[in-house]
């Protein structure tokens, strides 16, 4: 079953749409004729994106400035989406931290769990009944290659992405025959643009250039995979390598090797 055909009343929802993969997904969906609801905290960036996409593609773009890690704020959006005609949901918003969890801010770690895992679950449940009733829909969930194995010094992120990975693939099995497609996006490092030397993060410095993939390529590949109802799409050499390695290498061996690398990312 292909993706739903764009209609005037239908909306594709993209979370984390103010930058990165989310912005690229919104741009690719608009280019394919889908009107949008874009969600993120940075309303100013999304307003600029909305104006650009409307001018370029003639689609309607609604902006929702919501902190999805905030349960009360998220509930307002959930109530709205449950009543709307949502044809596609790109559950993309996420954050990460690096370093020993005992040394990190507990409040921020909880917010990471809310955003990366609980919000993904909530948003999916809000739109799913309507998709099933219409007999068509698409749900793309951004997990991560990091969710396939233990990652010391990246524990909260890896754990929440393990939830996203398993939830997406489990949900896909439940929805077989309903007309609702579900695809897991599990990328390696994704770069929106080449950073200036003075702006490079520790991640930019430590991950070689040939491992990075563009957000535009990731978005196109992901939506094509969702249209084909593929279980998982893994863009990039590093993401594919991690997926294969995690499938065949004992976790007791993987954890210390990966953990030492992520310890450096934590500074």
C-alpha positions as CSV (number, residue, x, y, z in Angstrom):
1,X,0.0,0.0,0.0
2,X,1.5,3.4,-1.0
3,X,1.3,6.5,1.0
4,X,-2.1,8.3,1.2
5,X,-2.8,10.6,-1.7
6,X,-2.7,14.3,-0.6
7,X,-6.2,15.8,-0.1
8,X,-7.2,19.3,1.0
9,X,-8.4,18.2,4.5
10,X,-5.6,15.7,5.2
11,X,-2.4,16.7,7.1
12,X,1.0,15.0,7.4
13,X,2.4,15.7,10.9
14,X,6.2,16.1,11.4
15,X,7.7,16.5,14.9
16,X,11.1,18.1,15.4
17,X,10.5,20.0,12.2
18,X,12.5,23.1,13.0
19,X,15.8,21.5,11.8
20,X,17.6,18.4,10.7
21,X,15.8,15.3,9.6
22,X,12.4,16.8,10.7
23,X,12.8,19.9,8.5
24,X,13.9,17.7,5.6
25,X,10.9,15.4,6.0
26,X,8.6,18.4,6.0
27,X,10.2,19.7,2.9
28,X,10.1,16.4,1.1
29,X,6.4,15.8,2.0
30,X,5.5,19.3,0.8
31,X,7.3,18.6,-2.5
32,X,5.1,15.5,-2.8
33,X,2.0,17.7,-2.4
34,X,1.1,17.0,1.3
35,X,-0.2,19.8,3.5
36,X,1.4,19.8,6.9
37,X,1.3,20.3,10.7
38,X,4.8,20.9,11.8
39,X,5.7,20.6,15.5
40,X,8.7,21.8,17.5
41,X,9.6,24.2,20.2
42,X,11.2,26.9,17.9
43,X,8.2,28.5,16.4
44,X,10.2,31.2,14.6
45,X,12.1,28.7,12.6
46,X,8.9,26.8,11.7
47,X,7.1,29.9,10.6
48,X,9.9,30.6,8.2
49,X,9.8,27.0,6.9
50,X,6.1,27.2,6.5
51,X,6.3,30.3,4.4
52,X,9.0,28.8,2.2
53,X,7.1,25.5,1.7
54,X,3.8,27.2,0.9
55,X,5.5,29.5,-1.6
56,X,7.4,26.7,-3.3
57,X,4.7,24.0,-3.3
58,X,1.3,25.7,-2.7
59,X,0.6,23.5,0.3
60,X,-0.9,24.6,3.7
61,X,1.5,24.4,6.6
62,X,0.2,24.8,10.2
63,X,2.7,25.5,12.9
64,X,2.4,24.2,16.4
65,X,5.0,25.4,18.9
66,X,5.0,22.6,21.5
67,X,7.5,21.2,23.9
68,X,6.6,17.5,23.4
69,X,8.5,16.6,26.6
70,X,5.9,18.5,28.6
71,X,2.9,16.3,29.2
72,X,0.4,19.1,29.7
73,X,1.5,20.9,26.5
74,X,1.6,17.6,24.6
75,X,-1.9,16.7,25.6
76,X,-3.4,19.8,23.9
77,X,-1.7,18.6,20.6
78,X,-2.9,15.0,21.1
79,X,-6.5,16.1,21.6
80,X,-6.3,18.1,18.4
81,X,-4.7,15.4,16.3
82,X,-7.2,12.8,17.5
83,X,-9.9,14.9,15.8
84,X,-8.0,15.8,12.6
85,X,-7.6,13.9,9.4
86,X,-3.9,12.8,9.8
87,X,-2.7,10.9,6.8
88,X,1.0,10.6,7.8
89,X,2.8,10.9,11.1
90,X,6.5,11.4,11.2
91,X,7.5,10.8,14.9
92,X,10.9,12.4,14.6
93,X,11.6,14.7,17.5
94,X,14.4,13.6,19.8
95,X,17.3,14.7,22.0
96,X,20.5,13.0,23.2
97,X,23.0,13.3,26.0
98,X,26.5,11.9,26.4
99,X,28.5,10.9,29.5
100,X,28.0,8.9,32.7
101,X,24.3,9.2,33.6
102,X,25.1,9.8,37.3
103,X,26.8,13.1,36.3
104,X,24.0,14.3,34.0
105,X,21.0,16.5,34.9
106,X,18.2,14.1,36.1
107,X,15.5,16.5,34.9
108,X,16.9,16.6,31.4
109,X,17.2,12.9,31.3
110,X,13.6,12.5,32.3
111,X,12.7,15.0,29.6
112,X,14.6,12.9,27.1
113,X,12.6,9.8,28.1
114,X,9.3,11.8,27.7
115,X,10.3,13.2,24.2
116,X,12.1,10.2,22.7
117,X,9.7,7.4,24.0
118,X,6.5,8.5,25.7
119,X,5.7,11.3,23.2
120,X,6.2,8.8,20.3
121,X,3.8,6.4,22.0
122,X,1.2,9.1,22.7
123,X,1.3,10.7,19.2
124,X,0.9,7.3,17.6
125,X,-2.1,6.4,19.7
126,X,-3.7,9.7,19.0
127,X,-3.7,9.3,15.2
128,X,-3.9,5.5,14.8
129,X,-7.7,5.0,15.3
130,X,-8.4,7.5,12.5
131,X,-5.9,5.8,10.1
132,X,-7.4,2.4,10.8
133,X,-10.9,3.6,10.3
134,X,-10.0,5.2,6.9
135,X,-8.0,2.1,5.9
136,X,-4.9,4.0,5.0
137,X,-2.1,5.9,6.7
138,X,1.6,6.0,7.3
139,X,3.7,6.2,10.5
140,X,7.4,6.8,10.3
141,X,9.2,6.5,13.6
142,X,12.8,7.8,14.0
143,X,14.7,5.4,16.1
144,X,18.4,4.9,15.9
145,X,21.2,2.4,15.2
146,X,22.1,3.2,18.8
147,X,18.9,1.5,19.9
148,X,20.1,-1.9,18.8
149,X,22.6,-2.5,21.7
150,X,23.8,-1.2,25.1
151,X,25.6,2.1,24.8
152,X,27.4,3.2,28.0
153,X,27.7,7.0,28.3
154,X,24.7,7.4,26.1
155,X,22.4,5.3,28.3
156,X,19.1,7.3,28.2
157,X,19.3,7.9,24.5
158,X,20.1,4.3,23.6
159,X,17.3,3.0,25.9
160,X,14.7,5.4,24.5
161,X,15.7,4.6,20.9
162,X,15.5,0.9,21.8
163,X,11.9,1.5,22.7
164,X,11.3,3.4,19.5
165,X,12.9,0.7,17.4
166,X,10.9,-2.2,19.0
167,X,7.6,-0.2,19.2
168,X,7.8,0.6,15.5
169,X,8.5,-3.0,14.4
170,X,6.0,-4.5,16.8
171,X,3.3,-2.0,15.7
172,X,3.9,-2.9,12.0
173,X,3.1,-6.5,12.8
174,X,-0.1,-5.6,14.5
175,X,-1.3,-3.4,11.6
176,X,-0.7,-5.9,8.8
177,X,-3.7,-5.8,6.5
178,X,-5.2,-2.6,7.8
179,X,-3.7,-0.3,5.1
180,X,-1.6,1.6,7.7
181,X,2.1,1.5,6.9
182,X,4.8,1.6,9.6
183,X,8.5,2.1,9.0
184,X,11.4,2.5,11.4
185,X,14.1,5.0,10.5
186,X,17.3,3.9,12.2
187,X,20.1,6.2,10.8
188,X,23.7,6.7,11.7
189,X,25.1,10.3,11.9
190,X,23.1,12.8,9.9
191,X,24.4,16.2,8.9
192,X,22.3,19.1,7.7
193,X,25.2,21.2,6.5
194,X,29.0,21.3,6.7
195,X,29.9,23.0,10.0
196,X,32.5,25.7,10.2
197,X,35.6,24.6,12.1
198,X,34.8,26.9,15.0
199,X,31.2,25.5,15.2
200,X,32.2,21.8,15.1
201,X,31.0,19.7,18.0
202,X,33.0,16.9,19.5
203,X,30.8,14.5,17.4
204,X,31.6,16.4,14.2
205,X,35.3,16.1,15.0
206,X,35.3,12.4,16.0
207,X,33.1,11.0,13.2
208,X,34.9,10.9,9.8
209,X,33.2,12.9,7.0
210,X,32.5,9.8,4.9
211,X,30.2,8.4,7.7
212,X,27.9,11.3,7.5
213,X,24.7,11.4,5.4
214,X,22.5,14.3,4.5
215,X,19.1,15.0,6.0
216,X,17.7,15.5,2.6
217,X,18.8,12.0,1.4
218,X,17.6,10.5,4.7
219,X,14.1,12.1,4.3
220,X,13.6,10.9,0.7
221,X,14.9,7.4,1.5
222,X,12.6,7.2,4.6
223,X,9.4,8.3,2.8
224,X,10.1,6.0,-0.1
225,X,10.5,3.1,2.4
226,X,7.3,4.1,4.2
227,X,5.4,4.1,0.9
228,X,6.7,0.6,0.3
229,X,5.8,-0.4,3.9
230,X,9.4,-1.5,4.6
231,X,10.0,-2.6,8.2
232,X,13.2,-0.7,8.7
233,X,15.3,1.8,6.7
234,X,19.0,2.3,7.7
235,X,20.6,5.1,5.7
236,X,24.4,5.5,5.7
237,X,27.5,3.3,6.1
238,X,27.9,3.7,9.8
239,X,24.2,2.9,10.5
240,X,24.3,-0.2,8.4
241,X,27.6,-1.3,10.0
242,X,26.3,-0.8,13.5
243,X,23.1,-2.8,12.7
244,X,25.1,-5.7,11.3
245,X,27.6,-5.7,14.1
246,X,25.0,-5.5,16.8
247,X,23.2,-8.5,15.2
248,X,26.2,-10.8,15.3
249,X,28.5,-9.5,18.1
250,X,27.8,-10.4,21.8
251,X,26.6,-7.5,23.8
252,X,29.3,-8.0,26.4
253,X,31.9,-7.3,23.7
254,X,30.0,-4.4,22.0
255,X,29.2,-2.4,25.2
256,X,32.7,-1.6,26.4
257,X,33.9,-0.7,22.9
258,X,31.0,1.6,22.1
259,X,31.0,3.0,25.6
260,X,34.6,4.1,25.4
261,X,33.8,6.1,22.2
262,X,30.7,7.7,23.7
263,X,32.7,8.6,26.9
264,X,34.8,10.8,24.7
265,X,31.7,12.4,23.3
266,X,30.7,13.3,26.8
267,X,33.9,15.3,27.2
